[in-house]
């Protein structure tokens, strides 16, 4: 009797599994049909869009930008190059100023300041160069 009840339960579970599988295959088939119909509709819309609105001919250096796209480019390549070049120049100037500051901190420049002032006086007295040029030359010599 226990064996018969167990067999009956097994048969009932198998029938339930078979029903679930058939239901899922039916649902899967419905999803496939819906997907296929959406694809056909999309292709029809694309074909209609191609036929009604001719695409503008673009040159090799032109591109179409969607203004509603938050990730669109906001600068031209030339503007980016200019900014990067300016940044590199400023970095170079910063390095020079930092080196000069280190020289001031270490006392190299303060010890030679008297010597450079004498050189500047001689240079300004012997020729008509500007003081700024001579200061730059002495700074370069010190570095």
N, C-alpha and C positions, 0 to 999 in steps of 0.2 A: 504494500500500500504506500509506504514511504517512497519507494522507487517510482511508482506511478505519479505521485504528487510532484516529485522532483523533475521527472520528464515533462510533465505538464507545464511546470514553471519555466523550464528551459525552452520549450516550444513557444510559450507566450513571450519570453524575452527576445527570442529570435524573430518572431513576428513583429514585435515593436521596433527592433533594430532595422528590419527590412522596410517598415513603414517610414522610419526616419530617413533612411538612405534614399528612398524614392521621393520623399518630400524635398530633401536637399537637392536631389538631381533636378526636380521640377523647378525649384527656386533658382538653381544654377542656370538652367535653360532659359528661364525668364530674364535673368540678368544678362545673359549673352545676347538675347534678342534685343533688349533695351540698349545695350552697348552698340550693337550693330546699327540700330536705327539712329542713334545719336551720331555715330560716325558718318552715316549717309547724309544726315541733315547738315553736319558740319562741312562736309565736302561740297554739298549744294550751295551753302552760304559762301564758301570760299570761291567757288566758281562764279557765283553771282557778283561777288565783290570784284573779282578780276575783270569781269566783262563790263561792269558799270563804271569803275574808276580806273583809268589807265595809270600805271605806275610812272612816276616821274623818272626820267633818265638821269642817273647820278654819275658824276665824274669819278676818277680814281681817288681824289682827295676829299670827297664829300660823303656824308653819311646822314641818315635820317635819325632824329632824336625825338623820343617821346617825352614831351614836356611834363607829363604827369608822373613820369618815372622818378622815384626819389633817388635812384642810383645813377642817374644820367651824368655825363661829364659836364662840369661847370666851367672848365678852363680849356683853352686851346693848348696844343702841345708846345707852341712857341712861348706862350705865357708861362707854362710850367718850366720850360728850359730857362727862361729869364729869371724866374724866382729861384731855381736851383743854383744858377750861376751867381746871383747876388748873395745867396746863403753861403756858398763856398768862399766868396770874397770876404764876407763878414767873419767867417770862421778863421780865415787866414789872418785878418786884422786882429781878431781876438787873441790868437796865439802869439802874435808879435807883442801885443800889449801885456799879456800874461808873462812873457819872458822878461820884458822890461820891468814889470812889477817885481819879479823875482830878483832881478839885479838890484833894484832899489832896496828890497828887503835884506838882501845879503850884504849890502854895503859896497858893492863893486862900483856903482855909479857915484855914490856920495864921496868915495875916496878919489875918484878921478874927475869929479866935478870941477875942481879948481883947475886941473890941467885942461879940460875941455873948454872952460871959459877963456883961458889964455889962448888956446888955439882958435877959438871963435873971434877973439879980438884981433889976432894976427890976420886971420882970413878976411875979416871985414875991412881991416886997414889996408891990406895989400891988393884986394880986388873989390869990385863993386857988387859982389854976390849978396844975396839976401841972407838974413840971419837964420831964417827957417831952413834954407838949403844946408847951411853949415851944421845946424842942429841935427838935421836928419842924417848927415854924413857921419857926424860924431857918434850918434846913437848906433848907426849901422856898424861903425868900427868897433864900438864897445861890445856889440853882440857877436 
